[in-house]
Amino acid sequence: MTSIALNKPQLIAAIRDSFCKLEKDYLSIPEEYSRICEIEGNVKNTCISICDTLAYLIGWGELVLKWHEEASKNRPVDFPETGFKWNQLGLLAQHFQYQHREINFTDLLSIWIEVTSNILTLIDKLDDQQLYGKPWYDKWTLGRMIQFNTSSPMKNVRIKVRRFKRSHSLK
């Protein structure tokens, strides 16, 4: 399978594959390790926790759903998010972490699972033309925007999560 999805089945497969692998890693981490800040953050010289990685994935997933909702109602979409520019993605990541700072690991996992399920449900309702037939934002198709903010960051987060697990001898 190509790393860049070119159609609906490939997009679904990319998200499911990345999700399943990362979910397995998350489920092997004991709750007491979930707030240890030893993972390289999205802002230079910062460290984040396992919970923060979930907040990051939840935040982007929720934005994907929000972008589609707004666009489908012919409302303007404030990319990437109101109050943030594309050159402030590190700050946006910290915003997601701040929003979810009081939520425990188990609940964050549940939210991430639900958000990912909602994205897959959205994709299921769309056809290849809607996902890949025309630019949706700037030069990017909707399918590519979804992948940029779901399976791609899941793969990147998984590298960091696995590094964290190794450093704590977690299987």
C-alpha positions in Angstrom: 0.0 0.0 0.0 1.3 3.4 -0.9 1.9 5.8 2.0 -0.2 8.5 0.4 -3.8 7.4 -0.1 -5.1 8.1 -3.6 -8.7 6.9 -3.1 -11.3 6.2 -0.4 -10.3 2.5 0.2 -6.7 3.5 0.6 -7.6 6.3 3.0 -9.7 4.1 5.1 -6.9 1.4 5.2 -4.3 4.0 6.1 -6.3 5.3 9.0 -7.3 1.9 10.3 -3.8 0.5 10.0 -2.1 3.5 11.8 -4.9 3.5 14.4 -4.8 -0.2 15.2 -1.0 -0.2 15.6 -1.0 2.9 17.8 -4.0 1.7 19.8 -2.1 -1.5 20.6 0.8 0.5 21.9 -1.4 2.8 24.0 -3.2 -0.2 25.5 0.1 -1.6 26.7 1.0 1.5 28.8 0.0 1.5 32.4 -2.0 4.5 33.6 0.8 5.5 36.0 3.1 6.2 33.1 0.6 8.3 31.1 1.6 11.7 32.6 5.4 11.3 32.6 6.8 14.1 30.4 9.6 12.5 28.5 8.4 12.6 24.9 9.7 15.2 22.5 7.0 17.9 22.1 5.9 19.9 19.1 7.6 23.0 20.3 11.4 23.0 20.4 12.9 22.0 23.8 9.6 20.8 25.3 8.6 17.4 26.6 5.1 16.0 26.7 3.4 12.9 28.1 1.5 10.0 26.6 -1.7 11.8 27.5 -0.5 14.9 25.6 0.1 12.7 22.5 -3.6 11.6 22.7 -4.7 15.2 23.2 -2.8 16.1 20.0 -4.4 13.4 17.9 -7.9 14.2 19.4 -7.4 17.9 18.6 -6.5 17.3 15.0 -9.2 14.8 14.5 -11.8 17.1 15.9 -10.6 19.9 13.6 -11.0 17.6 10.6 -14.6 17.0 11.6 -15.2 20.7 12.3 -13.7 21.7 8.9 -15.9 19.4 7.1 -19.0 20.5 9.1 -18.4 24.1 8.4 -17.6 23.7 4.7 -20.7 21.4 4.2 -22.8 24.3 5.6 -21.1 26.7 3.2 -19.5 28.6 6.2 -16.0 29.9 6.0 -13.4 27.6 7.6 -10.7 29.2 9.7 -7.7 27.1 8.9 -6.0 25.6 10.8 -8.1 26.9 13.8 -9.4 30.2 15.0 -6.6 32.2 16.5 -3.8 30.1 14.9 -1.9 30.3 11.7 -0.2 27.5 9.8 3.2 28.7 11.1 1.9 28.2 14.7 1.2 24.5 14.8 3.4 24.0 17.8 1.3 26.5 19.7 -1.9 24.7 18.4 -0.5 21.4 19.7 0.0 23.0 23.1 -3.5 24.4 23.0 -4.9 20.8 22.4 -2.8 19.6 25.4 -4.1 22.4 27.6 -7.7 21.7 26.6 -7.4 18.0 27.6 -5.1 18.4 30.7 -7.7 17.3 33.2 -8.8 14.2 31.4 -7.4 10.9 32.5 -5.6 8.4 30.2 -8.4 6.0 29.9 -10.9 8.7 29.0 -8.5 10.2 26.5 -8.1 6.9 24.8 -11.9 6.6 24.6 -12.3 10.0 23.1 -9.5 9.3 20.5 -11.3 6.1 19.6 -14.6 7.9 19.2 -13.1 10.7 17.1 -11.3 8.3 14.8 -14.6 6.3 14.4 -16.4 9.6 13.6 -13.8 10.4 10.9 -14.2 6.9 9.4 -18.0 7.3 9.4 -17.6 10.7 7.6 -15.3 9.1 5.0 -17.8 6.3 4.5 -20.5 8.8 3.6 -18.3 10.4 0.9 -17.2 9.1 -2.5 -13.9 9.3 -4.3 -15.0 12.4 -6.2 -15.7 14.3 -3.0 -12.5 13.0 -1.3 -10.1 13.2 -4.2 -11.8 14.7 -7.3 -10.9 18.4 -6.7 -8.9 20.7 -4.4 -10.7 21.2 -1.1 -8.3 23.5 0.7 -5.7 25.4 -1.3 -4.2 22.7 -3.6 -5.1 19.8 -1.3 -8.1 17.4 -1.7 -10.3 16.6 1.3 -8.9 13.1 1.4 -5.4 14.4 1.6 -6.3 16.9 4.3 -7.9 14.1 6.3 -4.8 11.9 5.9 -2.5 14.8 6.9 -4.4 15.1 10.2 -5.2 11.4 11.0 -3.0 8.6 9.8 0.1 10.7 9.2 0.3 12.1 12.8 -0.7 8.7 14.2 2.5 7.3 12.5 4.6 10.1 13.9 3.2 9.8 17.4 3.6 6.0 17.3 7.4 6.4 16.8 7.5 8.6 19.9 5.3 6.3 22.0 7.4 3.3 21.1 10.5 5.1 22.1 8.9 6.0 25.4 7.9 2.4 26.0 11.4 1.2 25.3 12.9 3.7 27.7 10.6 2.3 30.4 11.0 -1.4 29.4 7.3 -1.6 28.6 6.3 -4.4 26.3 
